[in-house]
Amino acid sequence: MNLTEILSPEFLMDKDFTKKVSDEVYYELEIASSEPSVIIYVYNNSASICIGTGREKDIKVESESQFSQFLETIQNTLS
């Protein structure tokens, strides 16, 4: 199953993700720009988080509500 079947483009845009185009279409959300930066990426078949200059770590996405809770937890932790 494609991740875009779970997380629709409309859902991601409502969560302030920015649509990007490279080799493929993906969505990006910068949660924190100060050090360490925190960026969430959503690709066609995967989602990941990158903290600071570290490598991307996969995020397991089961539903829109679970992903929303994940984003809220990250945002609350950083605020």
Beta strands, then each sheet from edge to edge (+ up, - down):
strand 1: 18-21
strand 2: 25-32
strand 3: 38-42
strand 4: 47-51
strand 5: 57-59
sheet 1: 1+ 2- 3+ 4- 5+
end
